[in-house]
Amino acid sequence: MPAEALSIRLRDERMLAYVTVGESSGVPILAVHGTPGCRDPATWADAASATGARVISPDRPGYGLSDFHPGQTLLDWPSDVRELADALALDHFAVVGVSGGGPYAAACGYALPDRVAAVGLVCAVGPFWDVPEVDATATDEAGGWIRELIDLARVDPGSAEAHAREECGRDAEMCGRDPEEFVAFWFDGEGAPSPDSAVLQTPERREHAKDQVREALRAGVDGYTQDELIISVRPWGFGLDEIGVPVHLWHGELDTLVPVQSARYVARAIPNCSPRFFPNEGHLLTFRHSEEILRTLVEANAQQ
């Protein structure tokens, strides 16, 4: 990883690992990675320097170097974030969540309005479990096993958990054999948006994608499995209409992993949401728009 991993010890003795990139005295922005994923300095480093941001990128529990948190709920994450912010002496900061990190960023906006200046949601997963409009976007084209997981969880939660572990285990086995296989399966196959495939034709970005999944699953699949259950088949514990801080949303209209219909619902449901939809982008738009994303959040933070 291009930035040194640091860590804090949380009150419950778990270790939370993170990296920082950008300006040491810059506007703090906490970046929440996707699923599966881990601390991600490479995506944000140049944009952080260009915008005067200080990006803090932690491993969520059970990923990378962060300890697993058995029985975690979505609303446990803001408590971890508060402890990290306290350790780094951050009074106010913005949070950006990408893909499966979106629900965790939204949870921070809901639970930490005294600390979070603004939230960014980038191709972010919506609340499948209790919003029919979002549930309807979990189709075969968007990853068929999530549809299977949701349907199974409604009748047999125990079997759903076993199903999630089996599928996450298959991903881990694929990454163990060759991370290239995992990246090619999700972004080079039939039906993958051409903008996403194009992004990963750059050798450096492809190696970065492989490094991310390899590092994310280094400790096994407990974190990945629990993460999938949290974002797919469990209530978030709050409504989108209860998020009181400004939210900025970016989403590619060609995204097949998180279809744009889900994002349009999220944009309508959050009271103070400024969305931007990209007709010619897919799921990996962060690579092309990281500077815009950080600049928007830097400016939002300055308005507090």
C-alpha positions in Angstrom: 0.0 0.0 0.0 1.4 3.5 -0.9 0.6 5.0 2.5 1.7 3.5 5.9 -1.1 1.8 7.8 -1.7 3.3 11.3 -4.1 2.1 13.9 -6.0 3.0 17.1 -7.2 0.7 19.9 -11.0 1.2 20.4 -12.6 1.2 23.8 -13.7 -2.4 23.4 -10.0 -3.3 22.6 -10.6 -3.9 18.9 -7.9 -2.4 16.5 -9.1 0.0 13.8 -6.5 0.4 11.0 -6.4 3.5 8.7 -4.2 5.5 6.4 -4.1 9.2 5.6 -3.2 11.0 2.4 -3.2 14.5 1.2 -2.5 17.6 3.3 -1.7 17.0 7.0 -3.5 20.3 7.9 -6.1 19.9 5.2 -9.9 19.6 5.4 -10.6 16.2 6.9 -12.6 13.7 4.9 -13.2 10.2 6.0 -13.4 7.8 3.1 -15.4 4.6 3.6 -14.5 1.8 1.2 -16.7 -0.6 -0.7 -17.6 -4.3 -0.3 -15.3 -6.1 -0.2 -12.6 -3.5 0.3 -10.1 -1.9 2.6 -8.2 1.3 3.3 -7.6 3.0 0.0 -5.0 5.7 -0.3 -4.3 5.3 -4.0 -7.7 6.4 -5.2 -7.7 9.6 -3.2 -4.1 10.7 -2.9 -3.8 13.0 -6.0 -7.2 14.4 -5.5 -6.6 15.1 -1.8 -3.4 17.1 -2.7 -5.2 19.0 -5.4 -8.1 20.0 -3.2 -6.4 20.7 0.1 -8.1 17.7 1.7 -6.8 15.3 4.3 -8.4 11.9 3.5 -8.6 9.4 6.3 -9.3 5.9 4.9 -10.0 3.2 7.5 -10.5 -0.6 7.2 -14.0 -1.4 8.3 -14.2 -4.2 10.9 -13.0 -7.6 9.7 -11.4 -6.1 6.6 -7.6 -5.6 6.1 -6.0 -4.9 9.4 -9.1 -4.0 11.4 -10.4 -6.5 13.9 -13.7 -8.2 13.3 -16.7 -6.9 15.3 -19.0 -9.9 16.0 -22.7 -8.9 16.0 -22.0 -5.5 14.4 -24.9 -3.4 13.2 -24.8 -0.5 10.8 -25.2 2.0 13.6 -22.2 0.6 15.4 -19.9 2.1 12.7 -20.5 5.8 13.7 -19.3 5.0 17.2 -16.0 3.7 15.7 -15.8 6.8 13.5 -16.3 9.0 16.5 -13.5 7.3 18.4 -11.2 7.7 15.4 -12.1 11.3 15.0 -11.4 11.9 18.7 -8.1 10.2 18.4 -7.1 12.4 15.5 -8.5 15.6 17.2 -11.1 16.2 14.4 -13.9 18.4 15.5 -15.7 18.4 12.2 -15.2 16.4 9.1 -17.0 15.1 5.9 -17.6 11.5 5.1 -17.7 9.8 1.7 -18.9 6.3 1.1 -18.3 4.3 -2.1 -20.6 1.4 -3.2 -21.1 -0.8 -0.1 -19.5 1.9 2.0 -22.5 4.2 1.2 -24.8 2.9 4.0 -21.9 3.4 6.5 -21.4 6.9 5.4 -25.1 7.6 5.5 -25.2 6.2 9.1 -22.5 8.7 10.1 -24.6 11.5 8.7 -27.6 10.3 10.7 -25.8 9.5 14.0 -23.1 12.2 14.1 -24.7 15.4 13.1 -22.6 17.3 15.6 -19.4 16.1 13.9 -20.2 15.4 10.3 -20.4 18.5 8.0 -21.5 16.7 4.9 -21.9 13.2 3.4 -20.9 12.0 -0.1 -22.5 8.9 -1.6 -20.7 7.5 -4.7 -22.5 4.7 -6.5 -23.8 3.8 -3.1 -25.9 0.8 -2.1 -29.5 1.7 -0.9 -31.7 0.2 1.7 -32.8 -3.1 0.2 -34.6 -4.6 3.2 -37.4 -2.3 3.9 -37.7 -0.2 0.7 -39.5 -2.0 -2.1 -38.3 0.4 -4.8 -34.7 -0.4 -3.8 -35.4 -4.1 -3.3 -36.6 -4.3 -6.9 -33.2 -3.3 -8.2 -31.6 -6.5 -6.9 -31.8 -8.4 -10.1 -29.7 -11.0 -11.9 -28.0 -8.3 -13.8 -27.0 -6.5 -10.6 -25.5 -9.7 -9.1 -28.0 -12.5 -8.8 -26.8 -13.9 -5.5 -27.9 -10.8 -3.6 -31.5 -11.4 -4.9 -31.2 -14.9 -3.7 -29.9 -13.7 -0.3 -32.8 -11.2 0.2 -35.5 -13.7 -0.8 -34.0 -16.4 1.5 -33.6 -14.0 4.5 -37.3 -13.2 4.4 -38.2 -16.9 5.1 -35.1 -18.4 6.8 -32.5 -15.9 8.2 -30.2 -18.7 9.4 -30.0 -20.2 5.9 -29.4 -16.7 4.5 -26.4 -16.3 6.7 -25.0 -19.6 5.6 -25.7 -18.6 2.0 -23.8 -15.4 2.4 -20.8 -17.1 3.9 -20.7 -19.6 1.1 -20.8 -16.9 -1.6 -18.3 -14.8 0.2 -16.1 -17.8 0.6 -16.2 -18.4 -3.2 -15.1 -14.9 -3.8 -12.2 -15.3 -1.3 -11.2 -18.6 -3.0 -11.2 -16.8 -6.3 -9.0 -14.0 -4.9 -6.7 -16.6 -3.3 -6.2 -18.3 -6.6 -5.7 -15.1 -8.5 -7.1 -11.6 -7.8 -7.1 -11.0 -11.6 -9.9 -13.7 -11.8 -12.0 -11.7 -9.4 -11.5 -8.4 -11.1 -12.2 -9.9 -14.6 -15.3 -11.6 -13.4 -16.9 -8.4 -12.1 -15.7 -5.8 -14.6 -14.6 -7.6 -17.9 -17.5 -10.0 -18.3 -20.5 -9.8 -20.5 -22.8 -7.0 -19.4 -20.1 -5.1 -17.6 -20.4 -1.3 -18.5 -17.8 -0.3 -21.0 -16.7 2.7 -18.9 -15.8 0.3 -16.0 -13.9 -2.0 -18.3 -12.0 0.9 -19.7 -11.0 2.2 -16.3 -9.4 -1.1 -15.4 -7.5 -1.4 -18.7 -4.9 0.9 -17.2 -2.3 -1.4 -15.7 -1.8 0.7 -12.5 -5.5 0.8 -11.8 -5.9 -2.9 -12.4 -3.1 -3.7 -10.0 -4.7 -1.4 -7.5 -8.0 -3.2 -7.8 -6.3 -6.6 -7.3 -4.3 -5.2 -4.3 -7.6 -4.0 -2.7 -9.4 -7.3 -2.8 -6.3 -9.3 -1.7 -5.7 -7.0 1.3 -9.4 -6.8 2.1 -9.7 -10.6 2.6 -6.4 -11.2 4.2 -8.0 -12.1 7.5 -10.8 -14.3 6.0 -14.4 -13.8 5.2 -16.0 -13.0 8.6 -16.0 -9.3 7.9 -17.1 -9.7 4.3 -20.0 -12.0 5.2 -21.3 -9.8 8.0 -20.9 -6.7 5.8 -23.1 -8.3 3.1 -25.8 -9.2 5.6 -25.7 -5.7 7.1 -26.2 -3.9 3.8 -28.5 -6.4 2.1 -30.8 -8.1 4.6 -31.0 -6.1 7.7 -32.8 -2.8 8.6 -30.4 0.1 8.7 -31.9 1.4 11.9 -32.8 4.9 10.6 -34.7 6.4 7.7 -33.1 8.3 4.9 -35.4 11.1 5.7 -33.8 11.3 9.2 -30.4 12.4 7.8 -30.1 16.0 8.8 -26.7 17.0 7.2 -26.1 18.0 3.6 -25.6 15.0 1.3 -24.0 15.0 -2.1 -24.6 12.0 -4.4 -22.8 10.9 -7.5 -24.0 7.9 -9.6 -23.3 6.4 -13.0 -26.5 5.7 -15.1 -24.7 2.7 -16.6 -24.0 1.2 -13.2 -25.1 -2.5 -13.2 -23.8 -3.4 -9.7 -25.9 -0.6 -8.0 -28.6 0.3 -10.6 -29.3 4.0 -10.9 -33.0 3.5 -9.9 -31.8 2.8 -6.4 -29.8 6.1 -6.3 -32.7 8.1 -7.6 -34.8 6.8 -4.7 -32.1 7.7 -2.3 -31.8 11.2 -3.8 -35.5 11.8 -3.3 -35.7 10.4 0.2 -32.9 12.4 1.8 -34.2 15.9 2.6 -31.0 17.9 1.7 -29.5 15.9 -1.1 -27.7 17.3 -4.2 -27.4 14.5 -6.8 -25.4 14.3 -10.0 -26.1 11.5 -12.4 -23.6 10.7 -15.2 -25.1 9.2 -18.4 -21.8 7.7 -19.6 -20.4 6.3 -16.3 -20.7 3.0 -14.6 -19.8 1.8 -11.1 -16.2 2.9 -11.1 -16.7 6.6 -11.6 -14.6 7.5 -8.5 -11.5 7.0 -10.5 -12.4 9.8 -13.0 -14.2 12.1 -10.5 -12.3 11.9 -7.3 -11.2 15.5 -7.4 -14.7 16.8 -8.0 -16.0 14.6 -5.1 -13.4 15.8 -2.7 -13.6 19.5 -3.8 -17.4 19.4 -3.2 -16.9 18.0 0.3 -14.1 20.4 1.1 -16.4 23.3 0.2 -19.3 21.8 2.2 -17.1 21.5 5.2 -16.0 25.1 4.9 -19.7 26.2 5.1 -20.1 24.8 8.6 
